[in-house]
Amino acid sequence: MITIRSSINVNPFFIYKNSILLFEIRSKSILKLFRKLNKDSFLKYLATFILINICLFFFVNKFNNLVSFNRDYYNAAVHFYEDPRITNKKFNFFKSSSVYDSQWYLEIAQSGYPKINVNSKSIDLLNNDLHKYAFFPFYPLLLALINIPINNLELTALYLSVAFMIIDFYLLYLFISLIDTKKTAIKTAFLLFIYPLSIFYRSIFSEGLFLALLLLFTIFLFKKRFYLSALFLGLSLITRPNGFPFVLLLFYDFYQSNKNLLNKEKIIKFVKLIFIMSFPLFMWLLFNYYQTNNLFAFLKVRDYLVKNSLFSSLITIINPLLNNLYRIIEFPFLPWHAFADSKIEVISVIVVFYLLIKSKKYLDYRLWWIAFGFWIFPLVTTSLISYSRYQVVSFPIFYYFAKRLNNWQYAGVFLTFIIGLFILSLYFVNWYWFG
């Protein structure tokens, strides 16, 4: 008995000594990781990337007045938080990050989703409160939680965007390093995040979070860690709906690794996979029903956006697809720039399609399917509004670019992208719509 007591007796010095030992082990592990990263020159590239963004933020803050404030677009857009330039003509850097859809995310994080009966015959589909359901919950929920100790929503949102951009830069580098050279990995990361429309990663939008989840989904898919892959895919589905095509990819890869699905053990695994992937979405649908009396309240908003399309009498998927194809056909008569149905968006559809054809033999089928998913999904679900913006998360396309460009070509594209990013940022913070 005495022996037992002495063996379990808590010795403060023992705890202290072992805590120090554990700290040393972890410190050495962290130092080892950083040495490896440094050896790969990643830290040098990351520092360069951070410096580029610091210069960009300084440039926007200092020279935003080189572009006139677009009062017409500002007045036409739905917004909940007034730009200071309306009242005192003073530019606010943090406010400048909350344009267009950013306002919706901030409002949801601040006030949540409304309780409203969307099945009512008297429901006004123009109701701004109803439109909140078009914006999926994971990003504003995360924003609201992180904002609790900070208590400054716009500041928190900007910090979160910058943090995710750096995380995404690393995750993209990490993934491409697994399937290709580190040189190609760093080229891919730079190409994606200096692409002019990467302004959405630096603003209060959900792209940063969505890309992080997508990359984690892809990394674990390649490693055949299907449960983890399903988890991150499930979270992406309540961040942006663009991840739905990748459900088929997950199921296909799972089947390839477990071809005899009639086996009881494998059936159980498949059921677990479906549960893990669908649980976040199931909770979002239940929330929709509780708040609006409709599981698919978010589709009501979509239906309103395309109700006046040429083919509005047809079924849900065919309607937007045919309408978008019609817009492509009438390309010569479209304006160069508009909220929707512009020449820029049609060009994006055609260029990405061309790149899909060219990249088919160079990309792994999983990466090609991801790129194809981002190309096809907006065409069959909504109008062409924001089509070019949806492509900024299509990292396989940027990987294909990085892989195919020689050093001189890459340098030219890099310089063009940098210049475009700096110029486009000035317009974006002044309420000009891109993507």
Buried (B, 14 or more C-beta within 10 A) or exposed (E): EEEEEEEEEEEEEEEEEEEEEEEEEEEEEEEEEEEEBEEBEBEEBBEEBBEBBEEBBEBBEEEBEEBEBBEEBBEEBEBBBEBBBEEEEEBBBBBBBBBBBBBBBBBBBBEBBBEBEBEEEEBEEEBEEBBBBBBBBBBBBBBBEBBEEEEEBBEBBBBBBBBBBBBBBBBBBBBBBEBBEBEBBBBBBBBBBBBBBBBBBBBBBBBBBBBBBBBBBBBBBBEEEBBBBBBBBBBBBBBBBBBBBBBEBBBEBBEEEBEEEEEEEBEEBBEEBBEBBBBBBBEBBEBBEEBBBBBBBBBBBBBBBBEEBBBEEBEEEEBBBBBBBEBBEEBEEBEEEBBBBBBBBBBBBEEBBEBBEEBEEEBEEBBBBBBBBBBBBBBBBBBBBBBBBBBBBBBBBBBBBBBEBEEEEBEEBBEEBBEBBBBBBBBBBBBBBBB
